[in-house]
């Protein structure tokens, strides 16, 4: 394939670290390694705009999204079209469907560029509606209806839609969205591998060698169902005081979950790390004995793959895309969503036999290397180019 000029449009960017940002940056680095040019157009605040802008990263200042402060709503992203004219683009890839994604879609239509869009977040699912939509029942109903129509409009306006898992692809088809390709989010196996040593992190956190660490990393928000993990931890700690629960990340429900841990009486065995910098993430993963994701909201659950890449078995809710990521008895275990007693049993099962799961966990993660995922992404771009050439 000839060298491409690609524009990624995203409503999420550094310093925030989530599945969208991780996937986008991994794709960028691998595509550029192969000689392609990747430009990022994203929202930011004033302070981080200066810090993260570059000759290939164009950031647009906006207002903080109050329900989720890590996101900003760009105010004037539509003038990005003037920058696109200079770049001699081949394709636009919208990573999100909101303001920046819409700017990318409008630019593609006006300049007649092909556009693909990734579906990362279940923005019309009940947990998101309850957490981030208006609280008034009538406004919530109106907002839900409007967002559902907008989501269908946005994705069906693109030349191709990328879903990270088969589960999400089927869901999009049920929504009436067509032209779907499956391309998972990727991980960097040079950064995340079984050779990573987590002992220094354990020492800094005051965790003794014989203590067993259960780790959660990600947003601290209601849709992640962290209360299931906290209640499971209470059962486990009651049986074994060597259990330590480590929770990394920030989010709108951080105070809620800290208070819940205190009410459950497990704060002596629980550590809230707050924001975890990207540079120490591999060592944090490596510091645990098992990784747990109780969320019922995942389109892929990239943190599960990252943990497995470091050789850690995983436990997760048997829901949505997590069903695809975890093979019970092989690379980890699954539990009924919200069932904290079963969650505790599955964590205990894994902790008693971590070596049994380790090899298959590493093998699973290898399927999501940024090299393999870039191959699939380029094949989608090629498909779009070939279809465009027909008309």
ZAMARGU-4260 file (C-alpha; in steps of 0.2 Angstrom, whole numbers, plus 5000, padded with zeros to 4 digits):
<rodrens>
0) 5000/5000/5000 | 5006/5017/4996 | 5010/5030/5010 | 4994/5037/5017 | 4989/5053/5025
5) 4977/5049/5039 | 4967/5061/5051 | 4961/5054/5067 | 4947/5064/5075 | 4943/5061/5093
10) 4934/5069/5108 | 4947/5061/5120 | 4965/5064/5121 | 4980/5065/5133 | 4982/5067/5147
15) 4967/5056/5149 | 4971/5038/5146 | 4956/5026/5141 | 4953/5013/5128 | 4950/5027/5114
20) 4966/5036/5118 | 4976/5020/5120 | 4970/5012/5104 | 4972/5028/5094 | 4990/5031/5100
25) 4995/5013/5097 | 4988/5013/5079 | 4997/5030/5076 | 5014/5023/5081 | 5012/5007/5071
30) 5006/5016/5055 | 5019/5029/5056 | 5032/5015/5058 | 5026/5009/5042 | 5029/5026/5034
35) 5011/5033/5034 | 5007/5050/5041 | 4994/5051/5055 | 4987/5068/5061 | 4977/5069/5077
40) 4963/5082/5079 | 4956/5082/5096 | 4948/5092/5110 | 4958/5098/5125 | 4958/5112/5138
45) 4969/5127/5137 | 4983/5120/5148 | 4985/5104/5140 | 4983/5111/5122 | 5000/5120/5124
50) 5007/5104/5132 | 5002/5091/5119 | 5000/5101/5102 | 5013/5097/5089 | 5016/5098/5070
55) 5004/5082/5069 | 4993/5085/5084 | 4980/5099/5082 | 4970/5102/5098 | 4954/5113/5100
60) 4950/5121/5117 | 4933/5118/5124 | 4923/5117/5140 | 4925/5104/5153 | 4911/5090/5152
65) 4905/5092/5170 | 4899/5074/5173 | 4915/5067/5167 | 4929/5080/5169 | 4942/5071/5159
70) 4933/5075/5143 | 4931/5093/5135 | 4918/5098/5123 | 4927/5107/5109 | 4920/5124/5104
75) 4926/5128/5087 | 4933/5112/5079 | 4924/5114/5063 | 4938/5126/5057 | 4949/5111/5056
80) 4943/5109/5038 | 4956/5123/5033 | 4970/5113/5041 | 4964/5097/5031 | 4966/5106/5015
85) 4985/5108/5018 | 4988/5090/5022 | 4983/5082/5006 | 4973/5068/5016 | 4968/5051/5010
90) 4956/5046/5023 | 4948/5053/5039 | 4945/5041/5054 | 4933/5047/5067 | 4937/5039/5084
95) 4922/5046/5093 | 4905/5052/5087 | 4903/5068/5097 | 4909/5086/5093 | 4926/5081/5086
100) 4919/5066/5077 | 4905/5077/5069 | 4918/5090/5063 | 4928/5075/5055 | 4912/5069/5047
105) 4907/5086/5040 | 4925/5089/5034 | 4925/5073/5025 | 4908/5076/5016 | 4913/5094/5011
110) 4930/5089/5005 | 4925/5072/4998 | 4937/5062/5008 | 4932/5044/5013 | 4928/5042/5031
115) 4928/5027/5043 | 4922/5028/5061 | 4926/5017/5076 | 4913/5013/5089 | 4921/5013/5106
120) 4907/5017/5119 | 4889/5012/5122 | 4883/5030/5123 | 4864/5025/5123 | 4865/5010/5136
125) 4857/5011/5152 | 4872/5013/5164 | 4878/5029/5153 | 4860/5036/5153 | 4858/5034/5172
130) 4876/5042/5175 | 4877/5056/5162 | 4860/5060/5155 | 4848/5073/5163 | 4840/5067/5179
135) 4823/5074/5175 | 4813/5059/5168 | 4806/5068/5153 | 4822/5076/5148 | 4831/5059/5150
140) 4818/5051/5138 | 4820/5065/5125 | 4839/5065/5127 | 4840/5046/5125 | 4829/5046/5110
145) 4839/5060/5102 | 4855/5052/5105 | 4849/5035/5098 | 4844/5044/5082 | 4860/5054/5081
150) 4871/5038/5084 | 4862/5029/5069 | 4864/5045/5058 | 4882/5047/5062 | 4888/5030/5059
155) 4877/5027/5044 | 4885/5043/5036 | 4902/5035/5037 | 4909/5024/5023 | 4914/5010/5035
160) 4911/5007/5054 | 4924/4998/5064 | 4918/4988/5079 | 4931/4981/5092 | 4922/4964/5094
165) 4909/4953/5086 | 4897/4957/5101 | 4897/4975/5097 | 4896/4972/5078 | 4880/4962/5081
170) 4873/4975/5092 | 4876/4989/5079 | 4867/4979/5066 | 4852/4978/5078 | 4853/4997/5079
175) 4851/4997/5060 | 4869/5002/5057 | 4877/4994/5042 | 4894/4992/5033 | 4903/4985/5049
180) 4921/4978/5050 | 4928/4970/5066 | 4945/4978/5071 | 4950/4976/5090 | 4959/4989/5100
185) 4977/4985/5100 | 4991/4984/5114 | 5010/4987/5113 | 5018/4971/5117 | 5035/4979/5118
190) 5028/4989/5133 | 5017/4976/5140 | 5025/4958/5142 | 5028/4945/5155 | 5046/4951/5158
195) 5039/4967/5167 | 5044/4967/5185 | 5031/4974/5198 | 5041/4971/5214 | 5046/4989/5215
200) 5028/4995/5214 | 5023/4982/5228 | 5037/4989/5239 | 5031/5007/5236 | 5014/5002/5241
205) 5019/4993/5256 | 5013/4976/5250 | 5022/4961/5257 | 5028/4946/5247 | 5015/4934/5254
210) 5000/4946/5251 | 4989/4943/5236 | 4984/4958/5226 | 4968/4960/5216 | 4969/4975/5204
215) 4957/4986/5195 | 4963/4999/5183 | 4951/5011/5174 | 4938/5024/5176 | 4930/5026/5193
220) 4912/5028/5186 | 4895/5020/5190 | 4894/5010/5174 | 4910/5001/5179 | 4901/4992/5193
225) 4916/4993/5205 | 4904/4990/5220 | 4903/4972/5215 | 4922/4971/5217 | 4922/4980/5233
230) 4909/4968/5240 | 4918/4953/5234 | 4934/4959/5242 | 4925/4961/5259 | 4921/4942/5258
235) 4939/4937/5253 | 4947/4948/5266 | 4936/4941/5279 | 4943/4924/5275 | 4961/4929/5272
240) 4969/4945/5279 | 4983/4944/5266 | 4971/4950/5252 | 4975/4967/5246 | 4963/4977/5234
245) 4972/4990/5223 | 4961/5002/5213 | 4969/5013/5200 | 4961/5028/5191 | 4950/5043/5193
250) 4932/5047/5188 | 4916/5055/5194 | 4912/5041/5206 | 4929/5040/5215 | 4922/5048/5231
255) 4907/5036/5231 | 4918/5021/5230 | 4930/5027/5243 | 4916/5030/5255 | 4909/5013/5250
260) 4925/5004/5254 | 4925/5013/5271 | 4907/5008/5275 | 4912/4990/5271 | 4926/4991/5283
265) 4940/4986/5270 | 4950/5002/5269 | 4964/4994/5279 | 4966/4981/5265 | 4962/4993/5250
270) 4973/5006/5241 | 4966/5019/5229 | 4980/5025/5218 | 4971/5039/5210 | 4978/5044/5192
275) 4991/5031/5186 | 5003/5038/5174 | 5006/5029/5157 | 5024/5026/5161 | 5021/5016/5176
280) 5006/5006/5170 | 5015/4991/5165 | 5023/4989/5182 | 5006/4992/5191 | 4999/4978/5180
285) 5014/4967/5185 | 5012/4970/5203 | 4995/4961/5204 | 4991/4942/5206 | 4974/4944/5197
290) 4965/4958/5187 | 4947/4960/5190 | 4935/4970/5178 | 4917/4969/5186 | 4910/4981/5172
295) 4894/4977/5162 | 4898/4991/5150 | 4913/4985/5140 | 4915/4986/5121 | 4931/4977/5122
300) 4939/4979/5139 | 4957/4983/5134 | 4963/4983/5152 | 4960/4964/5152 | 4971/4962/5137
305) 4984/4973/5144 | 4984/4963/5161 | 4985/4947/5151 | 5000/4953/5141 | 5009/4955/5157
310) 5005/4937/5161 | 4991/4940/5174 | 4975/4930/5174 | 4959/4940/5173 | 4941/4939/5181
315) 4927/4948/5173 | 4908/4950/5172 | 4900/4938/5160 | 4893/4952/5149 | 4895/4960/5132
320) 4913/4960/5125 | 4920/4952/5141 | 4912/4936/5136 | 4924/4936/5121 | 4939/4941/5130
325) 4939/4929/5144 | 4938/4910/5142 | 4933/4902/5158 | 4946/4890/5165 | 4958/4895/5152
330) 4965/4913/5153 | 4953/4918/5167 | 4936/4916/5175 | 4919/4925/5172 | 4905/4928/5185
335) 4887/4933/5184 | 4886/4952/5182 | 4883/4960/5199 | 4885/4944/5208 | 4898/4948/5221
340) 4898/4931/5230 | 4902/4922/5213 | 4915/4936/5209 | 4924/4932/5225 | 4923/4913/5222
345) 4931/4916/5204 | 4944/4927/5211 | 4949/4915/5224 | 4949/4901/5211 | 4962/4910/5201
350) 4972/4916/5216 | 4974/4897/5221 | 4981/4893/5204 | 4988/4908/5194 | 5001/4898/5185
355) 4987/4887/5177 | 4980/4903/5168 | 4997/4912/5164 | 5002/4904/5148 | 4985/4906/5139
360) 4983/4924/5146 | 4999/4929/5137 | 4994/4919/5121 | 4977/4928/5121 | 4985/4945/5122
365) 4997/4941/5107 | 4982/4942/5096 | 4979/4960/5100 | 4997/4966/5095 | 4997/4983/5087
370) 5006/4975/5072 | 4992/4963/5069 | 4978/4976/5072 | 4987/4988/5060 | 4986/4975/5047
375) 4967/4974/5049 | 4965/4992/5050 | 4974/4995/5034 | 4963/4982/5026 | 4948/4992/5031
380) 4955/5008/5023 | 4959/4998/5007 | 4941/4991/5007 | 4934/5009/5008 | 4946/5015/4994
385) 4941/5001/4982 | 4923/5004/4985 | 4925/5023/4982 | 4934/5019/4966 | 4919/5010/4959
390) 4908/5026/4960
</rodrens>
